[in-house]
Amino acid sequence: MLKTISVRFKTREERCEITAGAGIFDALGRQAQRVLDPSTQKIAIISNPKVFALFGKGVAGALRRSGYLVSEWLMDDGERYKSLRTMANALEFLARFNLGRSDAVLSLGGGVVGDLAGLAAALHLRGVQLAHAPTTFLAQIDASIGGKTGVNTSVGKNSIGAFHQPVAVWIDTNTLNTLPRRELTSGWCEAVKQGAAGSSALFRDTYKFLKATPGSPIPSPPILAAHCRFKAAIVSRDQREDPNRIDHKSRRILNFGHTTAHALETVTNYRRFRHGEAVGHGMIVAGEISARLGLLPASELELLRAAVRLCGHLPRADVVDVAKIIDALTHDKKRRRGEAQWVLLERIGHARVVAGREVSRRLLRASIEAGLQPLN
């Protein structure tokens, strides 16, 4: 059964439709005809070899049966390939395919593919239609929704990017059956993040599901849909992450756990952690800071720890040099007026933005050291 969520943005004429269901890729041509510009002739698929081997032939075939001219380009698999060099190659592909202003880019893969394909769509001819076909749990509930695109540099993660909203997100829930456990763990960490930062009810439902089905389970359709609706509701109210908003409904709360996560990814060259795994560690560090500042009760911190533990095993982070982590934090792209901006918790489901000057270096170091200890 297909479920559709319509996302409308208050300040622009843009609209995104999120459709989820088992086997949706088989009908992708009809889905495309329904939401893409009627004059669309070409669709450029950006994917990676692993994902394309599983789903590419079916997706491309469905689009061709509906009359589209389709060409695909495959990037290397892994966060470290989300680079300017790869972006240049993607743009060359779009130019060689002669993709026109009324044509479309389709990302087929996880968050890395989606981020890079989205930026390519934003840059080619100053912007063409974009659609996502996310194949990981994390991308389905988070990365594909909201229009953030980007590539990494040696300075930090997603330090070059743009907001470019997709016209559609097509989620085939059958893809979840192909995911290795680490990918499911990564997605569950992002799910816990969304609930912890913005919805106690969503956190409670996620926690109950994980407790009842341990071992990085495949999410149920209701859980998947609930997380998609939550992310859509946040971004529809704050499309471009207004830096002046610090209220608990702003898009900035979705950065909970990400400040430390991005630093962990940067100092380990994007080789040790999947993104959600780094977010899992980052949430605990942010929780430690929250508790040490007197914002978060100890019982709430323990509940957060328990939820992250239920997501699955995380690669050890206590072996990473704390000094290097702190140094990487100085390059965080969300700094404002020269200082870090921490998303912390007052309670589960209610985040707040705290200026970096309120977190002393001693407290920060102690929180990182405590927060990166093994959970299992």
C-alpha positions as a Python dict, from the first residue, in 0.01 Angstrom:
ca = {
    (1, 'M'): (0, 0, 0),
    (2, 'L'): (141, 341, -101),
    (3, 'K'): (155, 625, 148),
    (4, 'T'): (199, 979, 20),
    (5, 'I'): (309, 1286, 218),
    (6, 'S'): (288, 1630, 56),
    (7, 'V'): (541, 1889, 172),
    (8, 'R'): (460, 2255, 102),
    (9, 'F'): (694, 2540, 189),
    (10, 'K'): (555, 2858, 338),
    (11, 'T'): (793, 3104, 177),
    (12, 'R'): (827, 2957, -174),
    (13, 'E'): (621, 2802, -449),
    (14, 'E'): (806, 2472, -414),
    (15, 'R'): (642, 2144, -324),
    (16, 'C'): (778, 1796, -261),
    (17, 'E'): (584, 1472, -263),
    (18, 'I'): (708, 1175, -59),
    (19, 'T'): (565, 840, -163),
    (20, 'A'): (650, 512, 11),
    (21, 'G'): (546, 155, -53),
    (22, 'A'): (668, -193, -136),
    (23, 'G'): (757, -231, -504),
    (24, 'I'): (721, 137, -592),
    (25, 'F'): (1031, 119, -813),
    (26, 'D'): (838, -107, -1053),
    (27, 'A'): (597, 180, -1117),
    (28, 'L'): (850, 463, -1116),
    (29, 'G'): (766, 567, -1471),
    (30, 'R'): (406, 642, -1377),
    (31, 'Q'): (519, 819, -1062),
    (32, 'A'): (756, 1035, -1265),
    (33, 'Q'): (486, 1125, -1518),
    (34, 'R'): (265, 1238, -1232),
    (35, 'V'): (508, 1481, -1067),
    (36, 'L'): (776, 1582, -1317),
    (37, 'D'): (732, 1867, -1562),
    (38, 'P'): (524, 1747, -1861),
    (39, 'S'): (807, 1857, -2093),
    (40, 'T'): (1065, 1633, -1923),
    (41, 'Q'): (1233, 1407, -2178),
    (42, 'K'): (1556, 1295, -2013),
    (43, 'I'): (1630, 1155, -1668),
    (44, 'A'): (1990, 1124, -1549),
    (45, 'I'): (2036, 859, -1280),
    (46, 'I'): (2324, 906, -1035),
    (47, 'S'): (2398, 599, -825),
    (48, 'N'): (2685, 374, -715),
    (49, 'P'): (2783, 25, -838),
    (50, 'K'): (2642, -165, -537),
    (51, 'V'): (2301, -2, -545),
    (52, 'F'): (2272, 5, -922),
    (53, 'A'): (2346, -369, -942),
    (54, 'L'): (2048, -429, -712),
    (55, 'F'): (1793, -179, -839),
    (56, 'G'): (1929, 12, -1138),
    (57, 'K'): (1804, -210, -1417),
    (58, 'G'): (1450, -212, -1280),
    (59, 'V'): (1440, 163, -1215),
    (60, 'A'): (1586, 255, -1554),
    (61, 'G'): (1353, 8, -1727),
    (62, 'A'): (1044, 148, -1558),
    (63, 'L'): (1138, 501, -1665),
    (64, 'R'): (1213, 396, -2023),
    (65, 'R'): (879, 216, -2051),
    (66, 'S'): (714, 549, -1979),
    (67, 'G'): (900, 711, -2266),
    (68, 'Y'): (1192, 879, -2090),
    (69, 'L'): (1546, 882, -2227),
    (70, 'V'): (1761, 751, -1943),
    (71, 'S'): (2135, 751, -1881),
    (72, 'E'): (2320, 655, -1565),
    (73, 'W'): (2646, 755, -1401),
    (74, 'L'): (2795, 564, -1109),
    (75, 'M'): (3014, 721, -842),
    (76, 'D'): (3243, 527, -610),
    (77, 'D'): (3083, 401, -290),
    (78, 'G'): (3166, 578, 37),
    (79, 'E'): (3153, 913, 214),
    (80, 'R'): (3511, 995, 119),
    (81, 'Y'): (3406, 1008, -247),
    (82, 'K'): (3158, 1286, -179),
    (83, 'S'): (3416, 1533, -304),
    (84, 'L'): (3467, 1819, -546),
    (85, 'R'): (3649, 1586, -784),
    (86, 'T'): (3351, 1348, -794),
    (87, 'M'): (3116, 1645, -833),
    (88, 'A'): (3311, 1768, -1134),
    (89, 'N'): (3277, 1425, -1295),
    (90, 'A'): (2903, 1420, -1226),
    (91, 'L'): (2858, 1761, -1387),
    (92, 'E'): (3056, 1646, -1692),
    (93, 'F'): (2816, 1351, -1720),
    (94, 'L'): (2510, 1577, -1710),
    (95, 'A'): (2662, 1803, -1974),
    (96, 'R'): (2754, 1511, -2204),
    (97, 'F'): (2400, 1372, -2169),
    (98, 'N'): (2283, 1718, -2277),
    (99, 'L'): (2037, 1733, -1989),
    (100, 'G'): (1804, 2028, -2049),
    (101, 'R'): (1642, 2277, -1814),
    (102, 'S'): (1313, 2084, -1811),
    (103, 'D'): (1483, 1746, -1756),
    (104, 'A'): (1559, 1575, -1425),
    (105, 'V'): (1827, 1417, -1209),
    (106, 'L'): (1734, 1107, -1008),
    (107, 'S'): (1950, 992, -719),
    (108, 'L'): (1937, 618, -652),
    (109, 'G'): (2118, 526, -332),
    (110, 'G'): (2188, 644, 19),
    (111, 'G'): (2272, 982, 164),
    (112, 'V'): (2609, 1016, -8),
    (113, 'V'): (2458, 965, -353),
    (114, 'G'): (2163, 1189, -269),
    (115, 'D'): (2378, 1476, -140),
    (116, 'L'): (2607, 1471, -442),
    (117, 'A'): (2330, 1423, -699),
    (118, 'G'): (2131, 1702, -537),
    (119, 'L'): (2419, 1946, -562),
    (120, 'A'): (2482, 1844, -923),
    (121, 'A'): (2114, 1912, -1001),
    (122, 'A'): (2140, 2252, -830),
    (123, 'L'): (2448, 2351, -1031),
    (124, 'H'): (2372, 2211, -1376),
    (125, 'L'): (2225, 2492, -1589),
    (126, 'R'): (2170, 2678, -1258),
    (127, 'G'): (1918, 2420, -1147),
    (128, 'V'): (1718, 2130, -1289),
    (129, 'Q'): (1449, 1906, -1142),
    (130, 'L'): (1562, 1662, -875),
    (131, 'A'): (1403, 1343, -744),
    (132, 'H'): (1536, 1099, -488),
    (133, 'A'): (1496, 721, -474),
    (134, 'P'): (1662, 657, -135),
    (135, 'T'): (1769, 300, -63),
    (136, 'T'): (1892, 324, 298),
    (137, 'F'): (1684, 374, 610),
    (138, 'L'): (1878, 688, 701),
    (139, 'A'): (1828, 844, 358),
    (140, 'Q'): (1459, 755, 355),
    (141, 'I'): (1374, 930, 681),
    (142, 'D'): (1630, 1209, 680),
    (143, 'A'): (1882, 1281, 404),
    (144, 'S'): (1639, 1274, 110),
    (145, 'I'): (1388, 1511, 274),
    (146, 'G'): (1452, 1882, 300),
    (147, 'G'): (1672, 1986, 9),
    (148, 'K'): (2015, 1992, 172),
    (149, 'T'): (2290, 1898, -72),
    (150, 'G'): (2666, 1905, -39),
    (151, 'V'): (3015, 1768, -77),
    (152, 'N'): (3299, 1738, 172),
    (153, 'T'): (3638, 1909, 175),
    (154, 'S'): (3949, 1856, 388),
    (155, 'V'): (3815, 2127, 620),
    (156, 'G'): (3487, 1957, 704),
    (157, 'K'): (3176, 1771, 603),
    (158, 'N'): (2927, 1930, 362),
    (159, 'S'): (3129, 2253, 363),
    (160, 'I'): (3022, 2318, 3),
    (161, 'G'): (2654, 2282, -78),
    (162, 'A'): (2320, 2435, -162),
    (163, 'F'): (1952, 2406, -79),
    (164, 'H'): (1779, 2241, -375),
    (165, 'Q'): (1442, 2085, -305),
    (166, 'P'): (1346, 1757, -473),
    (167, 'V'): (1012, 1748, -648),
    (168, 'A'): (963, 1390, -528),
    (169, 'V'): (1104, 1129, -292),
    (170, 'W'): (1020, 771, -393),
    (171, 'I'): (1076, 517, -115),
    (172, 'D'): (1058, 150, -207),
    (173, 'T'): (1043, -26, 128),
    (174, 'N'): (1169, -349, -34),
    (175, 'T'): (1515, -191, -38),
    (176, 'L'): (1530, -223, 340),
    (177, 'N'): (1554, -602, 305),
    (178, 'T'): (1890, -566, 130),
    (179, 'L'): (2063, -352, 394),
    (180, 'P'): (2352, -480, 608),
    (181, 'R'): (2313, -442, 982),
    (182, 'R'): (2544, -140, 1005),
    (183, 'E'): (2323, 54, 764),
    (184, 'L'): (2017, -25, 974),
    (185, 'T'): (2202, 78, 1291),
    (186, 'S'): (2299, 403, 1123),
    (187, 'G'): (1939, 472, 1029),
    (188, 'W'): (1809, 393, 1375),
    (189, 'C'): (2054, 641, 1529),
    (190, 'E'): (1908, 912, 1306),
    (191, 'A'): (1559, 800, 1405),
    (192, 'V'): (1646, 832, 1774),
    (193, 'K'): (1793, 1175, 1700),
    (194, 'Q'): (1470, 1299, 1544),
    (195, 'G'): (1261, 1192, 1838),
    (196, 'A'): (1507, 1308, 2101),
    (197, 'A'): (1539, 1651, 1942),
    (198, 'G'): (1183, 1726, 1848),
    (199, 'S'): (912, 1482, 1954),
    (200, 'S'): (880, 1287, 2277),
    (201, 'A'): (599, 1081, 2122),
    (202, 'L'): (815, 986, 1822),
    (203, 'F'): (1103, 902, 2055),
    (204, 'R'): (876, 686, 2270),
    (205, 'D'): (737, 496, 1971),
    (206, 'T'): (1086, 444, 1829),
    (207, 'Y'): (1223, 327, 2163),
    (208, 'K'): (934, 83, 2213),
    (209, 'F'): (981, -63, 1865),
    (210, 'L'): (1355, -111, 1917),
    (211, 'K'): (1305, -266, 2260),
    (212, 'A'): (1046, -510, 2124),
    (213, 'T'): (1257, -606, 1820),
    (214, 'P'): (1626, -584, 1917),
    (215, 'G'): (1918, -625, 1681),
    (216, 'S'): (1890, -336, 1432),
    (217, 'P'): (1552, -447, 1294),
    (218, 'I'): (1392, -346, 967),
    (219, 'P'): (1156, -56, 1049),
    (220, 'S'): (784, -110, 1024),
    (221, 'P'): (587, 97, 768),
    (222, 'P'): (419, 305, 1045),
    (223, 'I'): (756, 390, 1202),
    (224, 'L'): (903, 482, 865),
    (225, 'A'): (604, 700, 777),
    (226, 'A'): (607, 871, 1119),
    (227, 'H'): (969, 974, 1078),
    (228, 'C'): (911, 1099, 723),
    (229, 'R'): (617, 1308, 844),
    (230, 'F'): (823, 1452, 1130),
    (231, 'K'): (1113, 1556, 906),
    (232, 'A'): (873, 1698, 647),
    (233, 'A'): (691, 1904, 909),
    (234, 'I'): (1015, 2054, 1040),
    (235, 'V'): (1157, 2152, 702),
    (236, 'S'): (827, 2289, 570),
    (237, 'R'): (834, 2550, 848),
    (238, 'D'): (1205, 2632, 819),
    (239, 'Q'): (1315, 2538, 469),
    (240, 'R'): (1662, 2696, 469),
    (241, 'E'): (1752, 2656, 837),
    (242, 'D'): (1720, 3020, 939),
    (243, 'P'): (2033, 3100, 1150),
    (244, 'N'): (1833, 3348, 1358),
    (245, 'R'): (1586, 3086, 1477),
    (246, 'I'): (1671, 2908, 1800),
    (247, 'D'): (1324, 2786, 1898),
    (248, 'H'): (1254, 2417, 1950),
    (249, 'K'): (1063, 2394, 1622),
    (250, 'S'): (1342, 2533, 1404),
    (251, 'R'): (1525, 2311, 1157),
    (252, 'R'): (1843, 2364, 1357),
    (253, 'I'): (1729, 2116, 1621),
    (254, 'L'): (1788, 1839, 1365),
    (255, 'N'): (2159, 1906, 1409),
    (256, 'F'): (2141, 1740, 1751),
    (257, 'G'): (2443, 1510, 1774),
    (258, 'H'): (2586, 1632, 1444),
    (259, 'T'): (2849, 1876, 1573),
    (260, 'T'): (3059, 1600, 1725),
    (261, 'A'): (2953, 1352, 1455),
    (262, 'H'): (3093, 1566, 1175),
    (263, 'A'): (3416, 1614, 1369),
    (264, 'L'): (3448, 1239, 1419),
    (265, 'E'): (3393, 1176, 1050),
    (266, 'T'): (3642, 1444, 947),
    (267, 'V'): (3931, 1334, 1172),
    (268, 'T'): (3888, 968, 1073),
    (269, 'N'): (3880, 1052, 700),
    (270, 'Y'): (3522, 921, 665),
    (271, 'R'): (3653, 564, 695),
    (272, 'R'): (3568, 454, 1051),
    (273, 'F'): (3203, 554, 1097),
    (274, 'R'): (2891, 551, 890),
    (275, 'H'): (2717, 883, 933),
    (276, 'G'): (2443, 758, 1166),
    (277, 'E'): (2698, 575, 1380),
    (278, 'A'): (2887, 901, 1430),
    (279, 'V'): (2556, 1072, 1515),
    (280, 'G'): (2495, 803, 1777),
    (281, 'H'): (2818, 897, 1952),
    (282, 'G'): (2751, 1268, 1895),
    (283, 'M'): (2412, 1249, 2067),
    (284, 'I'): (2568, 1107, 2382),
    (285, 'V'): (2833, 1380, 2384),
    (286, 'A'): (2562, 1645, 2344),
    (287, 'G'): (2365, 1473, 2621),
    (288, 'E'): (2669, 1484, 2849),
    (289, 'I'): (2713, 1856, 2782),
    (290, 'S'): (2342, 1912, 2849),
    (291, 'A'): (2360, 1728, 3181),
    (292, 'R'): (2681, 1900, 3293),
    (293, 'L'): (2524, 2239, 3219),
    (294, 'G'): (2227, 2144, 3436),
    (295, 'L'): (1983, 2137, 3146),
    (296, 'L'): (1911, 1764, 3120),
    (297, 'P'): (1821, 1541, 3416),
    (298, 'A'): (2045, 1237, 3468),
    (299, 'S'): (1748, 1003, 3413),
    (300, 'E'): (1686, 1155, 3069),
    (301, 'L'): (2053, 1113, 2975),
    (302, 'E'): (2033, 746, 3073),
    (303, 'L'): (1720, 705, 2861),
    (304, 'L'): (1904, 857, 2565),
    (305, 'R'): (2195, 617, 2623),
    (306, 'A'): (1957, 324, 2637),
    (307, 'A'): (1793, 426, 2309),
    (308, 'V'): (2125, 460, 2126),
    (309, 'R'): (2235, 125, 2268),
    (310, 'L'): (1924, -37, 2121),
    (311, 'C'): (2015, 94, 1774),
    (312, 'G'): (2297, -160, 1748),
    (313, 'H'): (2672, -184, 1794),
    (314, 'L'): (2870, 134, 1721),
    (315, 'P'): (3239, 135, 1622),
    (316, 'R'): (3451, 246, 1917),
    (317, 'A'): (3508, 620, 1929),
    (318, 'D'): (3716, 642, 2248),
    (319, 'V'): (4025, 560, 2042),
    (320, 'V'): (3997, 887, 1848),
    (321, 'D'): (4222, 1170, 1970),
    (322, 'V'): (4005, 1413, 2169),
    (323, 'A'): (4233, 1707, 2087),
    (324, 'K'): (4181, 1643, 1714),
    (325, 'I'): (3805, 1628, 1766),
    (326, 'I'): (3806, 1962, 1948),
    (327, 'D'): (4021, 2115, 1674),
    (328, 'A'): (3778, 1990, 1407),
    (329, 'L'): (3490, 2151, 1597),
    (330, 'T'): (3646, 2492, 1522),
    (331, 'H'): (3569, 2437, 1152),
    (332, 'D'): (3204, 2340, 1201),
    (333, 'K'): (3003, 2509, 926),
    (334, 'K'): (2724, 2602, 1168),
    (335, 'R'): (2945, 2837, 1368),
    (336, 'R'): (2790, 3179, 1422),
    (337, 'R'): (2985, 3494, 1502),
    (338, 'G'): (3296, 3284, 1539),
    (339, 'E'): (3161, 3037, 1792),
    (340, 'A'): (3012, 2691, 1785),
    (341, 'Q'): (2638, 2644, 1814),
    (342, 'W'): (2541, 2340, 2021),
    (343, 'V'): (2203, 2171, 1996),
    (344, 'L'): (2139, 2043, 2348),
    (345, 'L'): (1849, 1886, 2533),
    (346, 'E'): (1631, 2021, 2811),
    (347, 'R'): (1439, 1694, 2804),
    (348, 'I'): (1374, 1414, 2559),
    (349, 'G'): (1179, 1565, 2271),
    (350, 'H'): (1277, 1925, 2345),
    (351, 'A'): (1606, 2067, 2216),
    (352, 'R'): (1753, 2414, 2242),
    (353, 'V'): (2043, 2593, 2074),
    (354, 'V'): (2324, 2700, 2308),
    (355, 'A'): (2610, 2933, 2214),
    (356, 'G'): (2957, 2782, 2231),
    (357, 'R'): (3075, 3036, 2489),
    (358, 'E'): (2848, 2869, 2744),
    (359, 'V'): (3044, 2543, 2707),
    (360, 'S'): (3388, 2580, 2862),
    (361, 'R'): (3680, 2392, 2707),
    (362, 'R'): (3717, 2186, 3025),
    (363, 'L'): (3349, 2089, 3025),
    (364, 'L'): (3367, 2012, 2652),
    (365, 'R'): (3666, 1785, 2689),
    (366, 'A'): (3514, 1601, 2985),
    (367, 'S'): (3187, 1556, 2795),
    (368, 'I'): (3362, 1420, 2487),
    (369, 'E'): (3570, 1178, 2692),
    (370, 'A'): (3262, 1053, 2878),
    (371, 'G'): (3035, 1053, 2575),
    (372, 'L'): (3266, 848, 2354),
    (373, 'Q'): (3299, 557, 2595),
    (374, 'P'): (3160, 226, 2459),
    (375, 'L'): (2788, 181, 2522),
    (376, 'N'): (2777, -198, 2489),
}
